[in-house]
Amino acid sequence: MSPEVLAAFIATCVLLGLTPGPNMSLILASTLSSGLRAGLVTLAGTTTGLALLVGAATAGMSSVMVFMSEWFDVIRWIGALYLVYLGARQLWLFRQRRAAGFVPPKRGTGANLYFEGLLVSLSNPKVLLFLGAFLPQFIDPARDPVFQLSLLAVLFVVILAGVDIAYTLMVARARATFDAARLRLLDGAAGVLLLLGGLALAMARRP
């Protein structure tokens, strides 16, 4: 593909990565609530889910895409309700911390955060359907389509993961400068972000 098309694809991916959505809400909530390591573990989960969806779209797994299309509403509502549950739990912890002055358990650690990210990422069927319409637009029909699709798929995941890492590092650095009182407030902010992520997923429509 031409350098111009590749540059346009990269720019589009960066803009997509900066667009608020359920994955971003979950990553930011983990980072605000539990710090950089938690944010990166959650990010690893969301990126794994994204890679699986991109791989399915690129490989032309029509049966997977048909399944996601037919069960679009069910899948997205599962993800939305899960995010709302996480947000409500986080706000409850925030309330308990403010009322009683104790430090409750963090949202999760290790494998729990990873699988939370994986589940939320996979529960957004719009990504798979969007990729089925998005990636072919950058393909040059005069050249090997398989190679081009594979390259675009890898770039898509790498660029979005890079954008996620960038804002996670920035948020974690800002968090490190907060005092104890502000850190307690971050529990509430994390809960609100999770609820907003659930709302965004609930409002998702087929592309």
C-alpha positions as CSV (number, residue, x, y, z in Angstrom):
1,M,0.0,0.0,0.0
2,S,1.1,3.6,-0.6
3,P,2.7,5.7,2.2
4,E,-0.2,8.1,2.0
5,V,-2.8,5.3,2.6
6,L,-0.7,3.9,5.5
7,A,-0.3,7.4,7.1
8,A,-4.1,7.9,6.8
9,F,-4.7,4.5,8.4
10,I,-2.3,5.3,11.3
11,A,-3.9,8.7,11.9
12,T,-7.4,7.1,11.9
13,C,-6.3,4.5,14.4
14,V,-4.8,7.1,16.7
15,L,-8.1,9.0,16.6
16,L,-10.0,5.8,17.3
17,G,-7.7,5.1,20.3
18,L,-8.5,8.5,21.8
19,T,-12.2,8.1,21.4
20,P,-13.8,7.4,24.8
21,G,-15.4,4.0,25.2
22,P,-15.8,1.1,27.5
23,N,-12.2,-0.1,27.3
24,M,-10.8,3.4,28.1
25,S,-13.2,3.7,31.0
26,L,-12.1,0.4,32.5
27,I,-8.4,1.1,32.0
28,L,-8.7,4.6,33.5
29,A,-10.8,3.4,36.4
30,S,-8.2,0.7,37.3
31,T,-5.4,3.2,37.0
32,L,-7.1,5.8,39.1
33,S,-8.2,3.4,41.8
34,S,-5.2,1.1,42.1
35,G,-2.2,2.7,40.2
36,L,-0.1,2.1,37.2
37,R,0.4,-1.7,37.5
38,A,-3.4,-2.3,37.8
39,G,-4.0,-0.1,34.7
40,L,-1.4,-1.9,32.6
41,V,-2.8,-5.3,33.6
42,T,-6.3,-4.2,32.7
43,L,-4.9,-2.8,29.5
44,A,-3.3,-6.2,28.7
45,G,-6.7,-7.8,29.0
46,T,-8.5,-5.3,26.8
47,T,-5.7,-5.5,24.2
48,T,-5.9,-9.3,24.2
49,G,-9.6,-9.1,23.5
50,L,-9.1,-6.5,20.8
51,A,-6.4,-8.7,19.2
52,L,-8.8,-11.7,19.2
53,L,-11.6,-9.6,17.5
54,V,-9.2,-8.2,15.0
55,G,-7.8,-11.6,14.2
56,A,-11.4,-12.9,13.7
57,A,-12.2,-10.1,11.4
58,T,-9.0,-10.4,9.4
59,A,-9.2,-14.1,9.0
60,G,-12.7,-13.7,7.6
61,M,-14.3,-15.9,10.2
62,S,-17.8,-15.3,8.9
63,S,-19.4,-17.7,11.4
64,V,-18.0,-15.6,14.3
65,M,-19.1,-12.4,12.7
66,V,-22.6,-13.7,12.0
67,F,-22.8,-14.9,15.6
68,M,-21.7,-11.5,16.9
69,S,-24.2,-9.8,14.6
70,E,-27.1,-12.0,15.6
71,W,-26.4,-11.7,19.3
72,F,-25.2,-8.1,19.1
73,D,-27.7,-6.8,21.7
74,V,-27.3,-9.6,24.1
75,I,-23.5,-9.5,24.1
76,R,-23.3,-5.7,24.5
77,W,-25.8,-5.7,27.3
78,I,-23.8,-8.3,29.2
79,G,-20.7,-6.1,28.9
80,A,-22.7,-3.0,29.8
81,L,-24.3,-4.5,32.9
82,Y,-20.9,-5.9,34.0
83,L,-19.4,-2.4,33.8
84,V,-22.4,-0.9,35.7
85,Y,-21.9,-3.6,38.4
86,L,-18.2,-2.7,38.7
87,G,-19.0,1.0,38.8
88,A,-21.6,0.6,41.5
89,R,-19.2,-1.6,43.6
90,Q,-16.5,1.0,43.2
91,L,-18.8,3.8,44.3
92,W,-19.9,1.7,47.3
93,L,-16.2,1.3,48.3
94,F,-15.8,5.1,47.9
95,R,-18.7,5.7,50.2
96,Q,-17.4,3.2,52.8
97,R,-14.0,4.8,52.7
98,R,-15.4,8.3,53.3
99,A,-17.9,7.2,55.9
100,A,-15.7,4.9,58.0
101,G,-12.3,6.2,57.2
102,F,-10.9,2.7,56.4
103,V,-9.2,1.5,53.3
104,P,-11.3,-1.1,51.5
105,P,-9.8,-3.7,49.2
106,K,-8.8,-2.5,45.8
107,R,-10.9,-3.2,42.8
108,G,-8.9,-6.3,41.9
109,T,-5.4,-7.5,41.2
110,G,-3.6,-9.6,38.7
111,A,-5.7,-12.2,36.9
112,N,-9.0,-10.5,38.0
113,L,-8.1,-7.2,36.3
114,Y,-6.8,-9.0,33.2
115,F,-10.0,-11.0,32.8
116,E,-12.1,-7.9,33.5
117,G,-10.4,-6.2,30.6
118,L,-10.7,-9.2,28.4
119,L,-14.4,-9.6,29.1
120,V,-15.3,-6.0,28.5
121,S,-13.2,-5.9,25.3
122,L,-14.9,-9.0,23.9
123,S,-18.4,-7.8,25.0
124,N,-18.3,-5.0,22.5
125,P,-19.4,-6.7,19.2
126,K,-19.4,-3.3,17.4
127,V,-15.6,-3.6,17.2
128,L,-15.7,-6.8,15.1
129,L,-18.5,-5.5,12.8
130,F,-16.7,-2.1,12.5
131,L,-13.5,-3.8,11.5
132,G,-15.2,-5.8,8.8
133,A,-16.2,-2.5,7.2
134,F,-13.1,-0.5,8.2
135,L,-10.1,-2.5,7.2
136,P,-11.1,-3.2,3.6
137,Q,-11.2,0.5,2.8
138,F,-7.4,0.7,3.0
139,I,-6.8,-2.3,0.8
140,D,-5.2,-1.9,-2.6
141,P,-7.0,-4.4,-4.8
142,A,-4.1,-4.6,-7.2
143,R,-1.8,-6.0,-4.4
144,D,-1.9,-9.0,-2.2
145,P,-5.0,-8.5,0.0
146,V,-4.0,-11.1,2.6
147,F,-0.6,-9.5,3.4
148,Q,-2.3,-6.0,3.5
149,L,-5.0,-7.1,5.9
150,S,-2.5,-8.9,8.1
151,L,-0.3,-5.8,8.2
152,L,-3.3,-3.5,8.9
153,A,-4.6,-5.8,11.7
154,V,-1.2,-5.8,13.5
155,L,-0.9,-2.1,13.1
156,F,-4.4,-1.5,14.4
157,V,-3.8,-3.5,17.6
158,V,-0.3,-2.0,18.2
159,I,-1.4,1.6,17.6
160,L,-4.4,1.3,19.8
161,A,-2.4,-0.4,22.5
162,G,0.2,2.4,22.2
163,V,-2.4,5.1,22.7
164,D,-3.8,3.2,25.7
165,I,-0.4,2.9,27.3
166,A,0.3,6.6,26.7
167,Y,-2.8,7.9,28.5
168,T,-2.4,5.2,31.2
169,L,1.1,6.4,32.0
170,M,0.0,10.0,32.1
171,V,-2.9,9.3,34.4
172,A,-0.7,7.2,36.7
173,R,1.9,9.9,36.8
174,A,-0.7,12.5,37.8
175,R,-2.1,10.1,40.4
176,A,1.3,9.8,42.0
177,T,1.3,13.5,42.9
178,F,-2.0,13.3,44.8
179,D,-2.2,13.4,48.5
180,A,-4.3,10.9,50.6
181,A,-7.5,13.0,50.4
182,R,-7.4,13.2,46.6
183,L,-6.5,9.6,46.3
184,R,-9.7,8.7,48.1
185,L,-11.7,10.9,45.7
186,L,-10.2,8.8,42.8
187,D,-12.3,5.9,44.0
188,G,-15.4,7.9,43.2
189,A,-14.0,9.1,39.9
190,A,-13.2,5.4,39.0
191,G,-16.8,4.4,39.8
192,V,-18.2,7.2,37.6
193,L,-15.9,6.2,34.7
194,L,-17.1,2.6,34.9
195,L,-20.7,3.7,34.9
196,L,-20.0,5.9,31.8
197,G,-18.3,3.0,30.1
198,G,-21.4,0.8,30.8
199,L,-23.6,3.6,29.4
200,A,-21.4,3.9,26.2
201,L,-21.6,0.1,25.6
202,A,-25.4,0.1,26.2
203,M,-25.9,2.8,23.7
204,A,-23.7,1.1,21.0
205,R,-25.4,0.4,17.8
206,R,-24.5,-1.7,14.8
207,P,-22.1,0.2,12.5
